[in-house]
Amino acid sequence: MSDLNATFEEAVKNSTTLSERPDNATLLKIYALYKQATEGDNEAKKPSFTDMVGRAKWDAWEKLKGQSQDEAKQQYIDLINSLR
C-alpha cells in the first residue's frame, strides 16, 4: 500500500472521531471527496428532485468529475486533518 493510500485510510478512520460535527456543507465535501477518491468520477444515475439529500450528495460528487483519485485522497486527508 502506498503512503498516500495508508494516510488516506488513516484519515477515513479519523473522520469518525472528529472533535465536533462539521456543518452540512463540509459533510458534503467530505462525502464527495471520499467517493471521488474511492470510486472515481460519478457514474451514478442522478436522484430525483424529491430526494433532496441524495441529490445534494450526487451534485457534490459530480462537481469533482475529472479530478484524479490521488488528488481527491490528498484533499480528503487535508480536510480531515484541518477538522481535528
C-alpha positions as CSV (number, residue, x, y, z in Angstrom):
1,M,0.0,0.0,0.0
2,S,1.4,3.4,-0.9
3,D,2.0,6.1,1.6
4,L,-0.9,8.1,0.2
5,N,-3.3,5.2,0.5
6,A,-2.2,4.4,4.0
7,T,-2.6,8.1,5.0
8,F,-6.0,8.2,3.3
9,E,-7.2,5.1,5.2
10,E,-6.0,6.7,8.5
11,A,-7.9,9.9,7.6
12,V,-11.0,7.8,7.0
13,K,-10.7,6.3,10.5
14,N,-10.1,9.8,11.9
15,S,-13.2,11.2,10.2
16,T,-15.3,9.2,12.7
17,T,-13.7,10.8,15.7
18,L,-13.7,14.5,14.9
19,S,-13.9,16.8,17.9
20,E,-17.2,18.3,16.7
21,R,-19.7,17.5,13.9
22,P,-18.9,19.5,10.7
23,D,-21.6,21.7,9.1
24,N,-23.6,20.2,6.3
25,A,-21.5,21.9,3.5
26,T,-18.4,20.4,5.0
27,L,-20.0,17.0,5.4
28,L,-21.0,17.1,1.7
29,K,-17.4,17.9,0.8
30,I,-16.1,15.0,2.9
31,Y,-18.6,12.7,1.2
32,A,-17.8,13.9,-2.3
33,L,-14.0,13.7,-1.8
34,Y,-14.4,10.2,-0.4
35,K,-16.5,9.0,-3.3
36,Q,-14.1,10.5,-5.9
37,A,-11.1,9.0,-4.1
38,T,-12.6,5.5,-3.8
39,E,-14.7,5.3,-7.0
40,G,-13.5,8.0,-9.4
41,D,-15.9,10.0,-11.5
42,N,-19.6,9.9,-10.6
43,E,-21.3,7.4,-13.0
44,A,-24.4,7.0,-10.8
45,K,-27.9,8.0,-12.0
46,K,-29.0,11.4,-10.8
47,P,-31.5,11.1,-8.0
48,S,-34.9,12.6,-8.5
49,F,-35.6,16.2,-7.3
50,T,-37.7,14.7,-4.4
51,D,-34.7,13.0,-2.9
52,M,-33.0,16.2,-1.6
53,V,-30.3,14.5,0.4
54,G,-29.4,12.1,-2.4
55,R,-29.4,14.9,-4.9
56,A,-27.1,17.1,-2.7
57,K,-24.7,14.2,-2.4
58,W,-24.8,13.5,-6.1
59,D,-24.3,17.1,-7.0
60,A,-21.3,17.5,-4.6
61,W,-19.6,14.4,-6.1
62,E,-20.4,15.4,-9.7
63,K,-18.6,18.7,-9.2
64,L,-15.4,16.7,-8.7
65,K,-15.7,15.0,-12.1
66,G,-12.3,14.8,-13.8
67,Q,-10.3,15.1,-10.6
68,S,-7.8,12.2,-10.1
69,Q,-8.4,9.8,-7.3
70,D,-5.0,10.6,-5.8
71,E,-5.8,14.3,-5.8
72,A,-9.1,13.6,-4.1
73,K,-7.4,11.4,-1.5
74,Q,-4.9,14.2,-0.7
75,Q,-7.7,16.8,-0.4
76,Y,-9.7,14.5,1.8
77,I,-6.7,14.0,4.1
78,D,-6.0,17.7,4.3
79,L,-9.7,18.4,5.1
80,I,-10.0,15.8,7.8
81,N,-6.7,17.0,9.3
82,S,-7.9,20.6,9.4
83,L,-11.1,19.5,11.3
84,R,-9.2,17.6,14.0
